[in-house]
Amino acid sequence: MAQYLISVWHDGDYEVDFEGDDIQRIVAQVDAFNQEVMDAGAWVFGGGLEPRNATTVFRPADGGASMTEGPYAKSKEQMGGFWIIEAPDLDAALEWGRKGALACEGPVEVRPFQSE
C-alpha cells in the first residue's frame, strides 16, 4: 500500500482557543476520525503542531548550518497538523482526506509520498 500525507491548514493568524465550544466540538470530531482511521488499519502516524512561531529553521552556511526562529515560508497559511496514512490507492486516500476535512472543519491537503 502507498502512504499519503494528509495535512491540515489554517489561516496564518490561527490560534487555538482551548476554552471555546468550537474547539471542543472539533477535538471530539478529530478523535472520532482518528479512531476510524486506526480501526481501518490505515493509521501510520498523526499529530497536531504548535503554532508557526514555535518553528526553528536551519540553512546550510559555510560548511555548517545557520539557525533562525520562525517559519521557513512566509505564507498566509500554516500547517496545523497532519496524518500519515496507508491506502490502497489515491481514491481511498482522497476519501480519508474528505473525512479529515469534515472532522477539522477546515481545508486539508492529500499528498502521496514518493514511491521507492
Secondary structure, 3 states (H helix, E strand, C coil): CEEEEEEEEEECCCCCCCCCHHHHHHHHHHHHHHHHHHHCCCEEEEEECCCHHHCEEEEEECCEEEEEECCCCCCCEEEEEEEEEEECCHHHHHHHHHHHHHHHCCCEEEEECCCC
